[in-house]
Amino acid sequence: MMIDLRGKVAVVTGAASANGLGFAAALKMAGQGASLYLTDLDSAAVATRAEELRAQGVPAQSMAQDVTDEAGWAALIDAVVAAFGKIDILVNNAGIAVLRAMSDMTSADWHKQISVNLDSVYLGTKVAVDQMRAQGHGGSIVNLSSIAGLVGVQGTAAYAASKGGVRLFSKSVALETARDNIRVNTVHPGMIWTDMQKVAIADNKDVFDQIVAAIPMGRMGEPSDIGSMVAFLASDDARYITGCEFVVDGGMVAQ
């Protein structure tokens, strides 16, 4: 199946890492004809990613963004519309992982995790829905969750709460926006071979071996595996899909 995103404008947050999920999604959508607007706290790195896309002939721009800043979201939408005339797709990818047992967690840890991973999804979804409704031709919002948003994982209380919140928030909004033809879905990655994972694994090869052994498919996923799912959900091929969660984990939660 050839996904067609020609004429679509997509915004992707947390897209600064060359081997991250956000940029993987951007690459997949760009390859199917979309124009891209990339954001991240790291303004220099995200500008480099946009330049890489432009070098391939893809219309792409970028800006620095703190996804927890409500005013910044309004400024982003204005910038996207000024650059491309509309927004068709929003990928809420930006996030952090506070991996601490509840007894070791501070209130500051908790609030930072919820703010970056959940509050930002609310803020971005709200302004995107407002803009898509004003445009009158629907749209697709893809919110990145995690398998930790589906099943309990020891030592991830705050992270799991934020990602579980993303899942049910998205389902509720999907019901509110279905008649507007604005689709809202979640993607739930398992263990993916990102730069963050590579650093963590280099420090503990034994743990890596144990993790891989526990994955039914016997390997970690690639960022492009997530990018492919995001691109599908962004496309008109998924036009009758909303309020759903899509697990990309090599079979981990099926056990």
Residue pairs with C-beta under 8 A, 6 or more apart in sequence:
1 237
2 32
3 32
3 231
3 232
3 235
3 237
4 32
4 33
4 235
4 236
4 237
5 29
5 32
5 33
5 34
5 89
5 231
5 234
5 235
6 32
6 33
6 34
7 33
8 29
8 33
8 34
8 35
8 88
8 89
8 234
8 235
9 34
9 35
9 37
9 80
9 84
9 85
9 86
9 87
9 88
9 89
10 26
10 29
10 34
10 35
10 36
10 37
10 87
10 88
10 89
10 90
10 91
10 234
11 36
11 37
11 38
11 39
11 76
11 80
11 87
11 89
11 90
11 91
11 128
12 22
12 23
12 25
12 26
12 29
12 36
12 37
12 38
12 39
12 91
12 93
13 22
13 39
13 40
13 65
13 67
13 91
13 92
13 93
13 94
13 120
13 124
14 20
14 21
14 22
14 39
14 40
14 67
14 93
14 94
14 95
15 22
15 23
15 25
15 26
15 38
15 39
15 40
15 46
15 49
15 62
15 93
16 22
16 23
16 38
16 40
16 41
16 42
16 45
16 46
16 49
17 23
17 45
17 194
17 195
18 49
18 52
18 195
19 194
19 195
19 198
19 223
20 93
20 194
20 195
20 196
20 223
21 93
21 144
21 189
21 192
21 194
21 223
21 226
21 227
22 38
22 40
22 91
22 93
22 94
23 38
23 49
23 223
24 222
24 223
24 224
24 226
24 227
25 91
25 93
25 142
25 226
25 227
25 230
25 231
26 36
26 38
26 49
26 53
26 60
26 91
26 227
27 53
27 224
27 227
28 224
28 227
28 228
28 230
28 231
29 36
29 89
29 227
29 230
29 231
29 234
30 36
30 53
30 56
30 58
30 60
31 231
32 231
32 235
34 88
34 89
34 234
35 58
35 59
35 60
35 84
36 50
36 53
36 58
36 59
36 60
36 61
37 60
37 61
37 62
37 63
37 76
37 79
37 80
37 83
37 84
37 87
38 46
38 49
38 50
38 53
38 60
38 61
38 62
39 46
39 62
39 63
39 64
39 65
39 67
39 76
39 94
40 46
40 62
40 64
40 65
40 94
41 64
41 65
41 66
41 94
42 64
43 62
43 63
43 64
46 62
46 63
46 64
47 62
49 62
50 60
50 61
50 62
51 60
53 60
54 60
59 84
61 79
61 83
63 76
63 79
65 72
65 73
65 76
65 94
66 72
67 73
67 92
67 94
67 116
67 120
67 123
67 124
68 115
68 116
68 119
68 120
68 123
70 123
73 123
73 124
73 126
73 127
74 127
76 127
77 87
77 127
77 128
77 131
80 86
80 87
81 87
81 131
86 131
86 135
87 128
87 131
87 132
87 135
87 139
88 132
88 139
88 140
88 234
89 139
89 140
89 141
89 142
89 234
90 124
90 125
90 128
90 139
90 140
90 141
90 142
91 141
91 142
91 144
91 230
91 234
92 120
92 121
92 124
92 125
92 141
92 142
92 143
92 144
92 166
93 144
94 116
94 120
95 116
95 117
95 120
95 144
95 162
96 112
96 113
96 116
96 117
97 113
97 156
97 159
98 105
98 109
98 110
98 112
98 113
98 158
98 159
99 155
99 156
99 159
100 109
100 155
100 157
100 158
101 154
101 155
101 157
102 157
105 157
105 158
109 158
110 158
113 158
113 159
113 161
113 162
114 158
114 161
114 162
114 165
116 162
117 159
117 162
117 163
117 165
117 166
118 161
118 162
118 165
118 166
118 169
121 143
121 166
121 169
121 170
122 169
125 141
125 143
125 169
125 170
125 173
125 184
128 139
128 141
129 141
129 173
129 177
129 180
129 182
132 138
132 139
132 177
132 180
132 182
133 177
133 180
133 182
137 181
138 180
138 181
138 182
138 183
139 181
139 182
139 183
140 182
140 183
140 184
140 185
140 233
140 234
140 235
140 238
141 170
141 173
141 182
141 183
141 184
141 185
142 185
142 186
142 187
142 230
142 233
142 234
143 166
143 169
143 170
143 184
143 185
143 186
143 187
144 166
144 186
144 187
144 189
144 226
145 163
145 164
145 166
145 167
145 170
145 186
145 187
145 188
145 245
146 159
146 160
146 163
146 188
146 189
147 153
147 188
147 189
147 190
147 247
147 249
147 252
147 253
148 156
148 159
148 160
148 163
148 164
149 160
149 162
149 163
149 164
149 165
149 166
149 167
149 186
149 188
150 164
150 167
150 188
150 245
150 247
150 253
151 253
152 160
153 160
163 188
166 186
167 186
167 188
167 245
170 184
170 185
170 186
170 243
170 245
171 184
171 243
173 184
174 183
174 184
174 185
174 242
174 243
175 243
177 183
177 184
177 242
178 242
178 243
183 233
183 238
183 239
183 241
183 242
184 242
184 243
185 233
185 238
185 241
185 242
185 243
185 244
185 245
185 246
186 244
186 245
186 246
187 226
187 229
187 230
187 233
187 245
187 246
187 248
188 245
188 246
188 247
188 248
188 249
188 253
189 221
189 226
189 248
189 249
190 215
190 221
190 247
190 248
190 249
190 250
190 252
190 253
191 197
191 211
191 212
191 215
191 220
191 221
191 249
191 250
191 252
192 220
192 221
192 222
192 223
192 225
192 226
193 220
193 221
193 222
193 223
194 223
197 220
201 207
201 208
211 220
212 218
212 219
212 220
214 252
215 249
215 250
215 251
215 252
216 250
216 251
216 252
216 254
216 255
217 250
217 251
218 250
219 250
220 250
221 248
221 249
221 250
225 248
226 248
229 246
229 248
232 238
233 241
233 246
247 253
